[in-house]
Each structure stands twice: as C-alpha cells, then as structure tokens.
Amino acid sequence: MIFGLIRERKNPPDHRVVLPPTACQKVLNNFPQAEIRAESSPVRAFSDEEYHDAGIPVVPNVQDCDVLLGVKEVPIEALIPGKKYFFFSHTIKKQPYNRELLRAILRKNIELYDHEVLTTPKGRRLVAFGRYAGIVGAYNGFRAFGLKHGIFELPKAESLPDQAALIRELRQIEMPPVKILLTGRGRVGSGAREMLDGMGLRKVAVNDYLEMDFDEPVYCQIDASFYNKRKDGIRGSKEDFIAHPEHYKSNFFRFSRVTEFFIAGHFYGDGAPYLITREDVYHPDFRIRVIADISCDIDGPVAPTLRASTIADPVYGYDPVTQSETDFRNRGAIAVMAVDNLPAELPRDASEGFGAAFAKFVIPAFFDGDSEGILERARMTRNGALTSRYAYLQDYVDGRD
C-alpha cells in the first residue's frame, strides 16, 4: 500500500503535515509492506530535503498512491478521482462553505476519511491538534494582554520555532498581579496549562481564586462543573451535564467578577448554557478585559467572540456598550484573540505530535483488517455515496438543509 503526503493547497498556506519524516520512518519500520511518498511542497514545515534525507521519495505528484494524507481541505480542482483521502473536511456539521467540496468528493468517487472522526469505539478522538491549539492560544493571549495594556510586546508565535521558544519569551515578561482563568481540562486546556506552568505562574484553588487577593499573577483551571449548576438546585455531575445540558444554568459570572484575563479552552456542546452573555459583559462588575478564545465558537458561549480572527491580525476589540467590534486598545474595550487555526503557527511541533498519533493508532488499521473499526467509523463516502453513518448529510448535499 502506497501512502502519499499531499501538498497543502488551501490559502492561506498551512505548513503542517500528517506524517513528518520521523513518523514516516516509524511507519516503514513497523510495516515493511508500506510505502510513503511525499509530494514536493514549497510550504510544508519539513523541506523536501528532510524527507529525502529520511529515505522518503519526493515526487512531483501522487497520482499513483493509494491513500492520500492531508491536513486542510483539498481544493476541488486538485481532487484526484477514485482515491482514498484523509483530511479535515469541515463538513460533518453541515458547514455551508464546504457543501460543494462534499458534492465533488461524491461526484469523483472519492473515499473520504475525516481526521475528526477517527475515534475509538467509545468515541474518543485518536488524532487531533488540540494540545497545540492550547499552547499557541495561551501564548497569543499573553501577547494580546501586553498589547492591550501597552506593558510588553511579544513576537508572533509563527516567528518562533517551537514550544520551548514560546515559553522562553513568556518567562521574560513581567505580568501585573492579575487573576487568569483557564476553562477546560481536555487536550486544549492541558496544552494551555503547559504554558502557564512553563512560565512559572502559581496555580490556585477555586475558593482562593474567588475570595483572596494576591500580590502576584495567579491562575485557576476549571471545568464545566464549576461554571454550571442545575436549575433545580440538585447536585449535578459531569455525566448528567453532558446528557442533559438543558437542566443547567451558568454559574460563570462569579469568575467574571474577579478575572482580568480569560483563556477559553473548554468544549461547548449544543444546548449548554452560555458562559458570558452580552448582558454579563455590560454589567459594572464584569472585570475581564482580555479573552483568548481558543474554542472560538462564534457569537455563542463567549459573547465578545464576534468572529474568528487571523494569524495575520489576531486581536480585535469588543465594545460592551454597542455590542460591536472596535479597536481593542480603546478604553473600555475587551481584547479578543480568536484565531481558529492556532496549531498552524507551530507547524513542526504540531505535525510531530499529530504524526506520532496517526502512526500509532491509524496506520495499523490498514494492515490488521481494521480490527477495531477505526477506518470504518471514519469513512464518510464510498462508491459515490454517503456511508450509512453519515447519511444524515444527504439533505446537506442535496441543498435541502
């Protein structure tokens, strides 16, 4: 079986890759019957020479490969009919901007596997860039804090080589004695916490965070159980909240009263209460002035997140009075960092982490008869039609949704 690493063609360019040279070598060592070829690319974080030096053929095209591996959506005109493709298609939630892409995949008889639905039988994702979103998002949040208050300037994350370099920059800044709140304990939240711990910030318990004053910057990490409570007053649980989010209401404002810098790394599910409403932001006791919204749910659980920002222009302002976008430097404005492709700013590290997981969990499925159903669960299309697991997308494809 021949795997092809495709050149990323979406604009703006994404420098990540599914399998960096080290992961390629691991695959070939573990599965001698496999072959890997890298399509020549001027934008990939790992150069053609690095693949060549690792013994991976660099080729002008991947027409003769069986399975094509990419990160971002493949432009319709670049899709090769009849192939198996792996990439983030951004279609499983019926995203309108990719309807034509899914139609073209069906028309060209392509077998599509989406990275987002490569899971265990219990639904746990096997490959993801979430940790690196947390790492870069936390760094970008501190950069936004410095720009908002005019107290320090950090270089852009994309100009630095790796996580260690980001931490070195953060350790050089002087933060005032502010309270920093981090939501989420999954991949994103854990990645953000690595940065807070790496720069030597003190972590405090929830009660101390809410009630005490500190003469140094501190942070508190919480999950949904701390900012949601049951409407009927009965003690809730994580399992109950996931199953019945409509039974809960937000208890987040108690954190808004004492927090200056909020890093949003939580997962937000449909039907769950909002964390920050527009009314909350307008309240005189609302203290948050910088938000690093790594989760980036637009016009949703974090009201000031009006839109996704970009790597080129990562910070915008939210005016609590007009409830509209403004210059983040304006007095009273809330600075919002809401870049939605954060791992792309740390492409080598992100690719190494993703590639290690893909080589460990996904590649073996091609050689063991897909014994755990990993490929079967992720296969969205086959023989020009949606598979049964993704038949709910038919109305989306037909334009009736």
N, C-alpha and C positions, 0 to 999 in steps of 0.2 A: 504494500500500500504506500502510495506517494502522497505526502503532505506538502502543501505549498503555502508559504508565508506571503500573503499578497501585499502589494504596495498600497498604503493608505492614500486614497484619492479624494476624500472629502475635504472641503475647505471650511474654516481654516485648517491647515495641516495638523494631523495628530501624529506624534512621534513614537507612540507606543507600539508594541508588537506582542503577539500571543506567546511566541517562543523565542526568547533571546538565545544567543549562542550556547550558553551554559545549559539551558533547558533542552536544546536540540541534542546536545551531546548525551545528556542523560537518557533521552528517549531512544537514541540509537544504541546506546549501551544495553538498555533493558529489552529492546525489541529489535533484534538484528534484521528482521524481515521488513522493518520500516525504512522508508527513505524520506528525506526532507530537502526541499529546495526553497531558496529564498528569492523572490522576485526582486530584481535590482530596484533600489529606492534611494532617492536623494534626501528624504525627510525622516527616515527611520532613525531612532536614537542610537541604534547599533549600525555601524557602517557596513557596507558590502565587504570591506576588507576584513572586518571582525568575523563575519560569517565564513568567509573563505579560509581564514586562518584556523577556524574551528572545524574545518573539513566539510562545511555545508556548501554545496554548489549554489552559486549565484547565477540566476538565469534571466533572460530578457522578458520572459512571460511564463505563466504557469498553466498553459493550455493542457499539458499532458499530466498534470497532477490530479489525483482522485479526490482529495479533501483540501479545501481552501480555507485558510485560517486568517481572519482579520479582526480588527477591533471595532471600528466605526462602520456605519452603513456604507455599502458599496454603491456608487452611483449607478443608475440603471443602465447607462450605456456601457459600463465596464463589466456587467454581469456576464459570465460565461455560461451558456445554456447547458443543462444536463449535469451540472456539477453539484457536489455537496459543499455547502458554505457554513462556516461558523462566524458570526459577528453579532454585535448588539444591534438588532434591527429596529428597536423602539417602535414596535407595532403591537405588542401583546396587550397594551392598554388602549388600543384603537387610536393611537396618535394620528390626527388627521394629516399632518405633514408627511407621513410615510405611507399613506394609503397606496399611492401609485407604485411605490417600491414593492410592496407585498403583491400587488397585481402583476408586476413584471416578473417577480420570482415565480409565481404560479404559471404565467404565460411561457416562461422559458424552461419550465420543467426542472426547476432547481429544488434540491432538498435542503431546506433551511433549518439550521440548529442555532438557537439563540443562547448566547452565554448566560443570560439572565435566568434561564430555566434549566440549566444544568444543575440538578439537585440530587440529594439523597432520597430514598423512598419516603422519608419523613418531611421532605420539603426544604431541607437546609441547603442553601446555595453552596456549590463546590468551588466556584471561581468568581472572584469579584475584585474590584479596585477600591472597595470601601475604606480599607485601612489608609490608603494613600490619599483619599479624599479628606479623611480626618487630619492627616499630617499636614497637608498643604493648606487646608481650610483654617486650621488653628493658626498657622504661621501668617496667612493672609489677614486673619482677624487682628492679630497684633500689629501688623503693618497698617491696617485701617485705623486702629486706635491711635497710633503715632501720628498719622496724617490728620485725623480728625482734631486732635488736641494740639498739634504742632509741637510735639515734645521730642520726637525722634523720627528718623527715616530709615526704613529697611529696604534693601534691594528686593526686586521682584523674585519670587520663588523660581520662576523659569530661568533666571540668570545664574542659579546656583546648581551644583552638580548632584547633590544627594541630600538625604535627611540629615546627615551629620552636619553638613554645611548650614542647613536651616537652623539647627539647634545652636551652632556656634554664633550665628547672628543674633538669635534671641537672647543668648546669655550675656550679650554686650549691652542690651538696652536697660534703661532704668525705668521701671514701672512705678507709678504712684501707688499708694496703699488702697487699691480698688478691690472689689469683690467680683470674681469671674465665675459665671455659671456655665457648666457643660451638661447638656442633656444627651442621654443615650449611652448604652453600655455594649453595643454591638461593635462591628468592625470599625465604623466611622468614629464612634465615641472613644473606642480604645486607641485608635490612631491619634486622635486629638489629645488624649491624655498622655500619650508618649511624649508629646511636645511640651506639655505643661510640666511634666515631671523632669523632662530633659533640661529645661531651663531653670530648674530648682525651685519652682513655686510650691508653697505649702498647701496641702490638701486639708480641708476642714470638714467636720461632720455637719449634717443639715441643721441641727438645732443651733450650733455655734455660728454657722453662716448666717442664719436668720436673726440671731439675737445679739451677737457680740460685735464689737468694733476691733479692728486690727491696725497695727502700725506698719504693715507690710502687705503686698498683694497676696491674695489667697484665692483658692478655687474650690468649688464644690461640684461633684459629679452626681447627677440624679437620673433616675429612670421614671417611667410613666407613673409608677406607684406613688411618687412624691408630688406630682403635679396634677393628679386626677383623683377624685373621690366619688363614691357612689351617691347618687341623688337622694337615696332613701336613708343614708346615714349608716348603713350596714358596712362592716369592714369588707373591702374588696380584695382581689388578688390579681396577679398578672394574667392568669388563665381566664378569669372571669371578665377582665377588661378586654382581652383580645376577642373573646366570644360575644360579649355584649357591650360594646363601647357606648351604645345609646343610653345605658343605665348610669353613665358617669358625667360629671361636670368638671370643669377646670378648677384647679386649686393653685394655679401658677402665679397669680398676682402677688402672693406673699413674697415670692422671689423677686418680682419686678420692683418691689419697694426698696430693695437693698442692693440690687445688682447694677453695676455700671457697664459690664461687658458680658455679652451672652453669646456662647458658641452653641449653635443648634445642630446636634448630631444625632437626633432621635429619628426613629421611623414613625411616620404618620399614616395611620390606616383610615380608610373611608368610614365615616360615621363617628370618629373620635372627636372629643371637644377640642376647640382651638386653644392654643397656649396663650397667644397675645391677640386680642381684638383691637379694632380701631378705637373703641371706647377706652380700652385699657391704656393705650398709648397717650390719649388725650388727658388722662387722669393726672392731677397735680402730683400724686405720689409716685408716678412711674419714673424710674431713675435710669433705665437702660439708655445708653447713648451710642453704643457700638454693637452691631449684631453681625456675627459671622454665621450666615445661614448655610451650612454645608448641605442640609437636607433639601433646601431650595424647592419648597412646594409653593408655587406662585399663587398669590392672592388667596392664601389659605391659612394654616395654623399660626403663622407668624405674620401679622398684618403688614408690617413695614416692607416685607418682601414683595414688591410690586412686579418684579421681573427678574429674570436671570441676568447677571452681569457677565462680562467677558474677561478673559485673561488680559487683554489689552487695556481694558478700562473696568477694573474690578469693583470699584466702590461708587455708590450713589447715595443720595440723601432722601430721607422721608420726612415730610413736614406733617407733624401731628395735627395741626390746625386745619390745613387744606386737604389732608389725606392724599397728598400727591407728591411726586418726585421733585426734589430740589437739590441744590448744591449741598453736599454733605458737610461742608465747612461752615455753613450758615449757623448762626446761634439758634439753638432750639431744635436743629435738625438731628435726626438719628442716622448715623452712618451705617450703611448696609453693604456687606460683602456677600454676594450670592452667585459666585461663579459656579456653573453647573457641570464643568468638566475639569475639576481640580486635579485629578491624577495626571492629566496631560502636562502639568507643569513640572512633574518629577518623573519623566518618562522612563528613565533607565531603572530606577528603583521600583517603580510601579510594574514595569514589564518583568523584572526579575521575580517579584512576588507572585504575579499572575501566572507567569510561565511555570514556576515551580508547582503551583497547584494544578494547572492544566496537565502537566506531565505526570503528576502523581495520581490524579483522580479521573481524568477524562481519557487520555491516550490508552490506558489499559483496556477500556471498554471496546476498542476496535479489535482487540486480539483475544478476548475471553468470551466472545459471543454476547457481549453486553449483558453479562450475568446479573448485574444489579439494575438494569433498565435505565441507565443514565442517558444513553443516546435516545432510547425510545421516548422518554419523557420530554426531551428537548427538541425532538423532531417536529417542526411545525407544518412542513409541507412535504408532499411526496406524490409523484406521478401527476403533477399538475393540479393537485387538490390539497386542501387543508386536512391534516390528520384529525382524528376524532377528538383528541384532547384540545385542539384549537379550533374546533368547528364553530365556536361562539364568535369567531372573527368573520364569518361568512357575510353577515349583514354589513360589516365594515368594508369588506372587499367589494360588495355589490353596491355600496353607496347608499344603503338604506339606514345607516346608523349615524 
